[in-house]
Amino acid sequence: MTRGFLLLFAGLAGCPAPGPKHETEPTVAPASGQVLLPPKPRRKDTLRVLLSHDMEGLSGQNDWRTFAARFPEQFKRGQQLLAGDVNAVVEGLFAGGATAVDVFDQHGSGQPDSIPDLPRELLDPRAKHVFMSEAISAEIAARGDYDALATVGEHSKTGSGGFAAHTVTLGIEVRLNGSSITEVELKAYQWGQFGVPLIFSAGDDKLQEDLKTAPWIEYVVVKRATSASSAELIPLDQVHAEMREKAKRAVQNLARAKVMQMTVPVRITVRAVPPASLEDLAGFPGVHYANQAVTFTAPALTPEGFNQMVAAVNLASSAGQSRLLRQTLEGTPQGRELLRSVGEKYWNRWLDHESGRGKPAESTRH
């Protein structure tokens, strides 16, 4: 994920998140802090749709290795399945009246310049790849000037029982204003700050249940989850035909869609579940930690709030991996020797630094 951009609309506590003005009063659900608004007014001559794709909720997919680039043979199959789903949705969006469709990779398992998740040659030539930060800013929203958001290849949230169910990354639950959300909803809230409604999504049957509070979304069930690693598949031809029809209908019914926003400031909770861990934050000064969860308040879901959430997610994930790595190494003589060697090198770096010898190691963070 790329980071680093402008914080906007500070001081809006208690009001809907930043976005264009609407003529009608917003609908507020006090229990969730959710605000529903009509779409922003659009120009008559264009209708631009951003199609965001993930990769765990593809049709024809019941092998988790198909969404992981480190398994080349299986991943190649995943790329083909992704292209099939994306192109079916693109076809439907254009049939419904879209004048432009931009495709945004929010899975990110491949490398755009070498092994992209969705190779350019597999994408419908009418659509265009776009590259942007996942932390949506006013600058990004204005540059795209989208009228609607659609998602494909999506998965349900942590704890839902869906295929590859998670939120942001494995072992993480995210709550906004007390409500547990999916990645689809996170995207909808981010773009909703700028008046862009989510109109279409596709994934397994568990995600459909997660999104039942947004009945205007045209949703396609691509498979039925039987566990986090297995699913009952639906024939591809059937799924793609439904995608084309519902994507078309989603554009035609754009005026009936709702823009999803969160009241601000936003209370964000990141909770770790195995194998992730946040227990290192217990007792940490200035951090509200309890029961494997950290909670903080952000002015909005613009970059600052999003990046704060990602920082907590990264900490939980890296801590969990470090614990698992140590447990694995401690189980073998070679591993214990490696841990001893690392500990010795750590001490030597400390002694060199305090003695003024050598240069400090460069940070590996990007």
N, C-alpha and C positions, 0 to 999 in steps of 0.2 A: 504494500500500500504506500502510495506517495503521500507526503505530508507537508505542512508548512504553508500557511496562507492566512488570509485576513479574518479576524473575528468581527462579526457584524452584530448590530442591533442589541448591544448590551443595555441593561436597565429595563428590560421589557417584562419584568417579573409579573406573573399572574395573567399575562395576555397571550393570545395565540402566537406561535412562532413566526418569525419574519416571513413576509410574503406580500403579494399584491393585495390591494383592497378588493372587497367583494360587496356587492349590493345587498345581499341577503344576510340575515343574522346567522352566525355559526351555530351548529349543533354541538353541544358539549356533553360528553359522558363523564360525570364527576368521578366515578369509580376508577376510571382508567386515565383521566386527564386528557382524553382524546378530543380533538376538535375536528368536525367535518364541515367542509365548505364546498361550494360549487366550483367547477374549474374556472381558471382565469379566462378573460375574454381573449379570443384569438383572431388573427388576421384571416380574412375570407379566402385569400388566394393560396395559403399553405397550411399544411397540417403535418407537423414534424413529431415523430415518435422515437423515443429512445428504447431500444430493446436490450435489456440487461440479461446476460445469461450466466448461470452457474453450471454445475456439471454432475451433481449427485442425483438430480431428479429427472434423468433422461428416460424416454421411452425405450423399450428393448434392453434395459440395463438392470441386471441383478448381481453384478460382480463389482465390488467396490474398487478393484484395481483399474477399472476402465476410466476412473476420474483421477488417477494418480500417474503423473508423467514418468515416475521412476520405474514403472512397469511398461516398457515400450510396446510390446505386442498387444497387451490388453488396452493400453491407452490409445493406440491407433484405432481400435474398434470404438472406443469412447468418442474420439474425434468425429468419426463417421456418424455415430448416433446423434451427437450434438449438432452437426450440420443438418441432419434430417429434420430435427425438431425446430431449429432456428429458421431454416428455409421455409418450412410449412407455416410458421407464424408470420414471417416476412411476407409471404404470398398473401395471407389473409389480411394483413394490415394494409397492403397496397390495394387489395380488392375492396376494402372498406372505405377507401378515400384518402389514405395517407399519401402525402407528396414526397416525403423523405423518411427513411428509416435508418437510424444509426445504431450499430451493434457494439455493445460495451461488455468486455470480458470481466466479470466479477468473481471468477473462479481462480484464475491466476496460477494454475499448477505448472503451465508451460512457460516458455520464454518467447515473447513476441517476435524476436529477431531470429530464433532458431527453431524451436518446437512450440509453436503457439497452440493454445487449446483449440482454436478454430482457424485452420489454415485459410488464407485468403482465397485460394483456388476452390475451396469447398463452399464458399458463401455465395448466395444469390447475388449476381452482379449489380442488381439495383440497390442493394444495401451497402453501407459504408462502415468500416471499422472506425471507432473513435477511441482515443486514449486520454484518460483524465484521472484525477485523484478520486479515490472513493470517498474522501471527505468533501462533500459537496459544498462549495462556496457560492456566493452570489455571482462571482466572476464566471465560474463554470456554468452555472444555470443560465446566465445571460448569453454566454457564448453559444450554447446549444439551442437556447430559446425553444425548448420542447413544449408541445401541447399535451403530451401524454407519456406515461411510462408503462412498459410491458416487461414481464420477466418470464424466463423459460429455464428448464433444467433445475428447478428449485427443490428444496428439502424442508422438512418440518423442523420444529425447534427441539432443543435438548429436552429429553424426558418424554417425548411424545410417542415413542415407539415406532417412528418412521424409519425408512431406509436411510442410513447414514445421517440420522437426525443430529443436528448440532446448531449452534448459533455463533457465527463468526469463525470459530474454529472448534475442534473437538474438545470436549470436557468443559464447555462454557455455557452458562445460562445468562441472558441479558434481560434486565427488567427496566422499563421506562415508566416513571411515576407509579411504580408498584406492579405493573403488568408485565408478565413474561411475554416476550415477542419473538417472532421469527425474523430471519434475515430479510424476507420479502417485506415485512412491515417496516423494518429499519430503513430500507431503501425508500419505501413509500413515504415515511415521515421526513426523511432527508429531502426528497424532491418536493414533498408537500409544502415545505417551508417557502417554496418559490412558486406555489400555485399549480404544480403539476400533479395530476391524479394518476393513480395506478389503475389501469383498465383491464389488464389481462395477466394471467399467470398459469403455470403448468407445473405439475409435480405429482407426488404420490397422494394416496387417499388421506394420509394423516395430515398433510399440509392443507388439504381442502378443509379439514375440520378446524385447523388452526385459524383459517381465514374466514370462518363462517360469520364473523361480525362485520364483514365487508361484502354484502350480498351483490353489490353492483359489479364486482370483479368477475369477468368471464373466466371461468376456471376449467381446466382440462385435467382429469385424472389420467396419468400415463401408466400407472402400475399400482398394485395393492401391496403395501408393505406387510411382510410377515415377521420381520425382525430388522435390526439395524443393518444386517448384512444379507438379507434375502427379500425377494419380492415376487409376487405373481404378476407376470407380464400380460399386457393387452396387445393384440396385434398392431404392428406399426402402421399399417394402412388405415386402420380404424382410428388410431390416435391422431395421425397427421390430418386426416379428413376433418376431425373434430377441431383440431387446432386452426385449420384454415377458416372454418365456418365461424368459430367463436372469436378469433382475432378480427375477422371482418366485422362481426356484430359489435365488438368492443369499440371499434372506431366509429361506426355508425351511431352508436349510443353514447358517444363521448359526453354530450350535454347532461346526461343523467348520472354521470360518475361523480364521485366525491373526492375532494382533496383531503388527505389525512395529515393532520398536524397534532403536535403535542403542546399542551399548555407549558409555558416557561416561567421561571427556570425549570429545567428538566432534572428530575432526580434519577440518576443512573445507578443501577446495581449490577455488578458483575460477580456472578457466583461460580465457583469452580466445583466440578464433579470429577470423579476419577476418569482419567489419570492426572488431570490438572490439579494444581494446588495453590492456594493463597495463604496458607497458614504462616508463612514467613512474615506476613503483615500483622500478625497478632502482637499487640503492644507497640506497634510502630507509631511514633509521635505524629499527631495531626491526621491520622487515617482512621476512618470509621470502619472497623472490621468486626465481623461476627459470623461464626458458623460458615467458614470458607467463602465469605462474601465481603466485598468492599463496596461502600456506597458513597457517592459524592454528588454534588449539584453543579450543573453546567448552565450557562446563560441560555443556550439553545443547542440544537443538533448541528449547527454550523461547525466549521473545522475544530475549534477548541474543544467542544464537548465530545465530538467524534474521536479526536486523537487521545483525549483523556481515557475514554472507554477502551480504545485499542491498546493503550499502555498497560492497563490493568489486565486485559486479555493476554497480552504478550508475557507479562510476568507470571500469570497462572500457568501458561503453557510451558514456558522455559523451566519453571520450578519443578513442574511435574516430570518433564523429561530428564532433568538433572537427577532427581531422586531415583527414577527408574534406571538411569545409566549407572549410578553408583551401586544400586542393588544388584544389577547384572554383573558388574565388574567384581564385586565382593564375592561372587559365587565361584570364582575360579582363581587358582594360584597366579596365573598370568595377569588376570585382572587386578588382583590385589597389588601386584608388583607395579603395574601401571599407575594405580592410584598413589602408591608411595612415591613414584617418580614425579608425578604431577605435583604432589605436595612439596617435594624437595625443590622443584623449579619455582614454585610460588614463593617459598622462603628466600631463595636466591635472588629473585627479582626484587623482593622487598629490601634485602640487604644492599643490592646494587643501587637501588634508588636512594636509600638513606645515606649511602656512601658517596653519591654523586657519580657513580660509574654507569656509563651507557646511557642510552636514550629510553624514555618511557615507551612501552609498547603502544602502537597506534590502536585506536578503537576500531573494533570490527563492526560497529553499528552503522547502518546506512539510513 
